[in-house]
Amino acid sequence: MIIQQFYDKGLAHGSYALIRTGKMIVVDPARDPQPYYDFASQHSADIVGVIETHPHADFVSSHLEIHETTGAVIYTSKLTGAEYPHETFDDGDVIQLNDIKLQAINTPGHSPDSICILIEDEDGKETALFTGDTLFVGDVGRPDLRESVGNITAKKEELARQMYHSTRDKLMKLPHSVIVYPAHGPGSLCGKNMSPDLQSTIGRELRENYALQLMDELQFVKILTTDQPFVPKYFGGDVMLNKKGAPGFKAGVDAVQKVANDAELEQDILVVDTRPKIDFRNGHVKGSINLQDGEKFETWLGSIIGPDEQFYLIGADDAELDKMIAKAAKIGYEKNIKAALLEPVNGFEIVPDLDLNDFVHHTEDFTIIDVRNNNETSEGLIFKSAITIPLPELRERISEIPTDKPIVVHCAAGYRSAAAVSIVGGQVTNVPVYDLGEAVMGIEASAHS
């Protein structure tokens, strides 16, 4: 038996291939199915099944494309209300993969339709568990993403109660040696306390996972519904797309129109410029948003830009542009791209340089905007006078920013502030808008020394 994890750092997403004697099943596949095809070919295996542990909110799955390409059967809970061809896979159902068994366990909590998959090896031993978004290393799935989307909706408190019983009545009773293979790792917004490790065991989680410690149901519900991270704008749309089944990855990417860098851009359509911030600062299209390539590009794209908003996509070169289109497609946003292009010739706007010494010694002369997340700012502000507006909310809350003094924007390390200063600077024109950038780290270190 071979179990292979495919891990995407950009979305902190783990998918899996399980092979036994020439047959392969894929669990929670990413948007691009090619890595699974390549792995199957390397091992001379046929892909015979795809299992969806639930309709994912944070990425688009290729389950339908794999089915249409290979004929593999898609398995998912009957509660999903799947609109694609599938076989239901719920409590008591078993997939026989030659001499090993895959058994469904209904584990509502993260979503009403969540399942886990227990693997029984050729000797009849329970050896592994694909946990989807139910159980992570050091955490369990957040319960607040299905209050208004999906085939079945439920309030977060109800789902938290269901998670309490899914963990206590089912998962925590499994042998301690069972290996846990979750669908997400650190950085995912599907939980709040994930370990850097990408797999674990039931025994380790019983010892170390805060959510599996001794507590009553009310305590558990309170803990699980408190201090969860923000919900990106695209999450609800991806749940519905995954419930329906997404179109093919390559076809979607290839359909994105590319235009010359001197093309005239429509004034009322957003521009997302993915070039490094130094290039953006030296010249960009007025009003464009500097969302640089990085490990979390997909999450920030889907947090700042709405699922129905069109945008132009700008890249540094042809290879970079292709990469960014593919990243947008991982969350289903390739359909939002009006056109893609390289650095436009009409990019005359610049971002002014901040006199850091003047700012540090006269912070009272500036309006300071802290765009970190609420859980970060609740632990303390770097500048006491700062106005806190998380980056995902900034476009909608520009009117809250006073414009009687120059504006300085900061985050924790410089990535988010580059995006934020482009958003604010595109709307505020009567005072300069500065990016504190990476300098904030030195200022924060000095404040705590």
C-alpha positions in Angstrom: 0.0 0.0 0.0 1.3 3.4 -1.0 0.0 6.7 0.5 1.4 9.8 -1.1 0.6 13.4 0.1 0.5 16.3 -2.4 1.0 19.5 -0.5 0.3 23.0 -1.8 1.8 25.6 0.4 -0.1 28.4 -1.3 -3.4 27.1 0.1 -1.9 24.9 2.9 -3.8 22.1 1.2 -3.0 18.4 1.5 -4.4 15.9 -1.0 -3.6 12.2 -1.2 -3.2 9.3 -3.5 -3.7 5.7 -2.2 -2.3 2.9 -4.4 -2.8 -0.8 -3.9 -1.8 -3.4 -6.6 -2.2 -1.2 -9.6 -5.3 0.7 -8.5 -5.4 4.3 -7.2 -7.8 6.5 -5.3 -7.4 10.2 -4.9 -8.6 12.0 -1.8 -9.6 15.8 -1.9 -7.7 16.6 -5.2 -6.6 20.1 -6.0 -7.7 22.0 -9.1 -4.9 20.8 -11.3 -5.2 17.0 -11.7 -1.9 16.5 -13.6 0.2 15.6 -10.5 -2.2 12.7 -9.8 -2.0 11.5 -13.4 1.8 11.6 -13.3 1.9 9.7 -10.0 -0.4 7.0 -11.3 1.7 6.7 -14.4 4.9 6.4 -12.3 3.4 3.5 -10.4 1.6 1.9 -13.4 -1.7 2.4 -11.6 -5.2 3.1 -12.8 -7.2 5.9 -11.0 -10.4 4.1 -10.1 -11.8 6.5 -7.5 -11.9 10.0 -6.1 -13.2 10.8 -2.6 -14.4 14.2 -1.5 -14.5 14.5 2.2 -16.9 17.6 1.8 -17.5 20.4 -0.6 -14.4 22.5 0.0 -14.6 26.3 0.7 -11.0 27.3 0.2 -10.0 25.6 -3.1 -11.6 24.2 -6.3 -11.4 20.4 -6.6 -10.7 18.5 -9.8 -13.0 15.6 -8.8 -15.3 16.0 -11.8 -12.4 16.5 -14.3 -10.7 13.3 -13.0 -14.0 11.4 -13.4 -14.5 12.7 -16.9 -10.9 11.9 -17.9 -10.3 8.6 -16.3 -13.8 7.2 -15.6 -13.0 7.1 -11.9 -16.0 6.9 -9.6 -16.5 10.0 -7.3 -17.5 9.2 -3.8 -19.0 11.7 -1.4 -21.6 11.8 1.4 -25.2 11.7 0.4 -25.6 14.9 2.5 -23.5 16.9 0.0 -26.3 17.1 -2.5 -23.7 16.6 -5.2 -24.8 17.6 -8.7 -22.0 15.6 -10.4 -22.1 11.8 -11.1 -21.2 10.1 -7.9 -21.8 7.2 -5.5 -22.7 8.0 -1.9 -20.2 7.2 0.8 -21.5 7.3 4.4 -21.3 5.4 7.7 -21.1 1.7 7.0 -20.1 2.1 3.3 -16.9 0.4 2.3 -14.7 0.7 -0.9 -12.8 -2.4 -1.5 -9.4 -1.6 -3.2 -8.2 -5.1 -3.9 -7.3 -6.4 -0.5 -7.6 -3.2 1.5 -10.7 -1.4 2.7 -11.7 2.2 2.8 -14.5 2.8 5.3 -16.6 6.0 5.5 -17.2 7.7 8.8 -19.7 10.6 8.9 -18.1 13.4 11.0 -20.2 16.5 10.9 -18.7 19.6 12.5 -16.7 21.6 10.0 -19.6 21.0 7.7 -22.8 19.0 8.0 -21.6 16.7 5.2 -18.0 16.0 6.3 -16.7 12.5 6.2 -13.4 10.8 7.3 -12.0 7.7 5.6 -10.6 4.9 7.7 -8.1 2.6 5.9 -7.9 -1.1 6.9 -4.8 -2.8 5.4 -4.4 -6.2 3.9 -4.0 -7.7 7.4 -7.3 -6.2 8.6 -5.5 -3.6 10.7 -6.9 0.0 11.0 -3.8 1.9 9.9 -4.7 5.4 8.5 -7.4 8.0 8.5 -8.0 10.7 5.9 -9.6 13.4 8.0 -10.4 16.1 5.5 -11.2 19.3 7.5 -12.5 17.5 10.5 -9.2 16.8 12.4 -6.0 18.6 11.8 -2.6 18.3 13.5 -3.2 20.3 16.6 -6.7 21.5 15.7 -10.2 20.7 14.4 -12.1 22.3 11.5 -13.8 25.6 12.1 -17.6 25.4 12.3 -18.6 28.7 10.9 -18.3 28.3 7.1 -21.6 26.6 6.3 -24.1 29.0 7.9 -25.4 30.2 4.6 -24.0 28.1 1.8 -24.2 24.4 0.7 -26.8 21.8 0.3 -27.3 21.8 4.1 -26.7 24.8 6.3 -26.3 25.0 10.0 -25.3 27.6 12.6 -21.8 27.5 13.9 -22.9 26.5 17.4 -24.8 23.5 16.1 -21.9 22.4 14.0 -19.5 22.9 17.0 -21.8 20.6 19.0 -21.7 18.1 16.2 -17.9 18.3 16.1 -17.7 17.6 19.8 -19.6 14.3 19.2 -17.8 13.4 16.0 -14.4 13.6 17.8 -15.5 12.0 21.0 -17.8 9.3 19.8 -15.9 8.3 16.7 -12.4 9.6 16.0 -11.0 9.5 19.6 -12.1 5.8 19.9 -9.8 4.7 17.1 -6.5 2.9 17.8 -3.8 5.3 18.9 -1.5 4.1 16.2 -3.8 5.2 13.3 -2.0 7.8 11.2 -3.9 11.0 10.6 -3.7 12.6 7.2 -5.5 16.0 7.2 -6.5 18.1 4.2 -4.8 21.2 5.6 -1.7 22.4 7.4 -0.5 25.7 9.0 -1.6 28.8 7.3 -5.0 27.4 6.3 -8.0 29.5 7.2 -10.0 26.3 7.9 -8.7 26.2 11.5 -7.0 28.5 14.0 -4.2 26.5 15.7 -2.6 24.0 13.2 0.8 22.5 13.9 3.6 22.8 11.3 3.5 19.0 11.0 1.5 17.6 8.1 0.5 14.3 9.6 0.1 12.8 13.0 -1.5 9.9 14.9 -4.6 9.5 16.9 -2.5 9.0 20.0 -0.5 12.2 19.5 -3.7 14.2 18.9 -5.3 12.8 22.1 -2.2 14.0 24.0 -1.6 17.4 22.3 -4.6 18.7 20.4 -6.4 21.3 22.5 -9.8 20.4 21.0 -9.5 16.8 22.1 -8.8 17.5 25.8 -11.2 16.8 28.6 -14.0 19.3 28.6 -17.8 19.4 28.4 -19.8 20.2 25.3 -20.4 23.9 26.3 -16.7 24.5 26.9 -15.9 23.0 23.5 -18.5 25.0 21.7 -17.3 28.2 23.3 -13.6 27.5 22.4 -14.4 26.4 18.9 -16.5 29.4 18.0 -14.1 32.0 19.4 -11.2 33.7 17.7 -11.6 31.9 14.3 -9.8 33.7 11.4 -11.5 35.9 8.9 -13.6 34.3 6.1 -12.3 35.2 2.6 -14.9 36.5 0.1 -14.5 33.5 -2.2 -15.3 30.7 0.3 -19.0 30.5 -0.3 -18.7 30.5 -4.0 -16.2 27.6 -3.9 -18.5 25.5 -1.8 -21.2 25.9 -4.4 -18.8 25.3 -7.3 -17.4 22.1 -5.7 -20.9 20.9 -5.1 -21.6 21.3 -8.8 -18.2 20.2 -10.1 -15.7 22.6 -11.7 -14.8 22.7 -15.4 -11.4 21.5 -16.5 -8.3 23.2 -15.2 -6.3 23.5 -18.4 -9.3 24.6 -20.5 -10.1 27.3 -17.9 -6.5 28.6 -17.9 -6.2 28.5 -21.6 -9.4 30.5 -22.1 -7.9 33.6 -20.3 -7.4 36.3 -22.9 -3.9 37.8 -23.1 -3.6 41.3 -24.5 -0.7 43.6 -25.5 0.7 45.9 -22.8 -0.5 49.0 -24.7 -4.1 47.7 -24.8 -6.7 50.2 -23.5 -8.1 49.0 -20.2 -11.7 49.6 -19.3 -11.9 52.2 -16.6 -14.5 50.5 -14.3 -12.7 47.1 -14.1 -10.2 46.4 -11.3 -6.5 45.9 -12.1 -4.5 43.3 -10.0 -0.7 43.9 -10.5 1.3 40.9 -9.3 4.8 42.5 -9.9 7.2 43.0 -7.0 6.4 46.1 -5.1 9.6 47.9 -6.1 8.4 47.6 -9.7 4.9 48.6 -8.8 6.1 51.6 -6.8 8.0 52.9 -9.8 5.1 52.9 -12.2 1.6 51.4 -12.2 -1.9 51.9 -13.6 -3.9 54.3 -11.5 -6.1 52.5 -9.0 -4.5 49.1 -9.5 -3.9 46.7 -6.5 -0.4 45.4 -5.9 -0.9 41.8 -4.9 2.5 40.3 -5.3 3.3 36.7 -6.0 3.8 34.8 -2.8 2.8 31.7 -0.9 -0.6 33.2 0.0 -1.4 35.0 -3.2 -4.5 32.9 -3.8 -6.0 33.6 -0.4 -5.4 37.3 -0.6 -6.8 37.5 -4.1 -10.0 35.8 -2.9 -10.1 37.9 0.2 -9.8 41.3 -1.5 -11.6 40.6 -4.8 -15.1 39.3 -4.7 -16.1 36.1 -6.5 -18.2 38.0 -9.1 -15.7 40.8 -9.7 -13.8 41.0 -13.0 -10.2 42.2 -13.0 -7.2 42.6 -15.3 -4.2 40.6 -14.2 -0.7 42.0 -14.7 2.5 39.9 -14.5 6.2 40.7 -14.7 6.9 38.4 -17.6 5.2 35.7 -19.7 6.2 32.9 -17.3 5.1 34.8 -14.2 1.8 35.7 -15.9 1.1 32.1 -16.7 1.9 31.1 -13.1 -0.4 33.8 -11.7 -3.3 32.8 -13.9 -2.9 29.2 -12.7 -2.9 30.3 -9.1 -6.1 32.3 -9.7 -7.6 29.1 -11.1 -6.9 27.2 -7.9 -9.7 29.2 -6.3 -11.9 29.3 -9.5 -10.9 33.0 -10.3 -9.6 32.4 -13.8 -13.2 33.1 -15.0 -12.9 36.6 -13.3 -9.9 37.6 -15.4 -11.0 40.1 -18.0 -7.6 39.9 -19.7 -4.0 39.3 -18.7 -1.0 41.4 -19.7 2.6 42.5 -18.9 3.6 45.8 -17.4 1.4 48.4 -19.2 3.0 51.2 -21.0 0.5 53.6 -19.4 1.6 52.9 -15.8 2.6 56.4 -14.7 1.4 56.4 -11.1 4.1 56.0 -8.4 4.1 55.2 -4.6 6.0 58.0 -2.7 8.9 57.1 -0.4 8.5 57.5 3.3 11.0 59.5 5.3 11.4 56.9 8.0 13.3 59.1 10.4 10.7 61.8 10.2 7.9 59.3 10.7 9.5 57.6 13.7 10.1 60.9 15.5 6.8 62.5 14.5 4.2 59.7 14.3 1.6 62.2 15.6 1.8 64.0 12.2 0.5 60.9 10.3 -2.6 58.9 10.2 -1.5 55.3 10.7 -3.5 52.4 9.3 -2.8 48.9 10.7 -4.1 46.3 8.3 -3.3 43.2 10.3 -6.0 40.7 11.2 -8.2 41.2 14.2 -6.5 38.4 16.1 -3.2 40.1 15.6 -4.3 43.6 16.6 -6.1 42.2 19.7 -2.7 41.2 21.1 -1.5 44.8 20.9 -0.9 47.7 18.6 2.5 48.6 17.3 1.4 52.3 17.2 -1.2 53.3 19.8 -2.8 55.8 17.6 -3.3 53.4 14.7 -6.7 52.8 13.0 -7.2 49.1 12.6 -8.8 47.9 9.4 -8.0 44.3 8.3 -6.8 44.1 4.7 -9.8 42.0 3.5 -12.1 44.8 4.7 -10.1 47.8 3.5 -11.8 48.4 0.1 -15.2 48.6 1.8 -13.9 50.9 4.7 -11.8 53.5 2.9 -14.3 56.2 4.0 -13.3 55.6 7.7 -9.7 56.9 7.0 -9.2 60.6 7.8 -7.4 62.5 5.1 -6.3 65.6 7.0 -2.7 64.2 7.4 -0.4 62.0 5.4 -1.3 58.3 5.7 1.1 55.5 6.6 0.0 51.9 6.2 1.6 48.9 7.9 1.1 45.2 8.5 3.4 42.7 10.2 6.1 42.2 7.6 5.4 44.2 4.5 3.4 41.9 2.1 -0.1 43.1 3.1 0.9 46.7 3.4 2.0 46.7 -0.2 -1.5 45.7 -1.2 -3.1 48.0 1.3 -1.2 51.1 0.3 -2.2 50.5 -3.3 -5.8 50.3 -2.3 -5.8 53.4 -0.2 -3.5 55.3 -2.6 -5.9 54.5 -5.4 -8.8 56.2 -3.6 -7.1 59.0 -1.5 -5.5 61.7 -3.6 -5.4 64.8 -1.5 -2.6 63.5 0.9 0.3 61.2 0.3 -0.1 57.5 1.2 3.1 55.8 2.4 4.0 52.1 2.9 6.0 51.4 6.1 6.8 48.0 4.5 9.4 45.8 6.2 10.6 48.6 8.4 7.8 47.8 10.7 9.6 44.7 11.9 12.5 46.8 13.2 10.2 49.3 14.8 8.3 46.5 16.6 11.5 44.9 17.7 12.7 48.2 19.2 9.4 48.7 21.0 9.7 45.3 22.7 13.4 45.5 23.5 
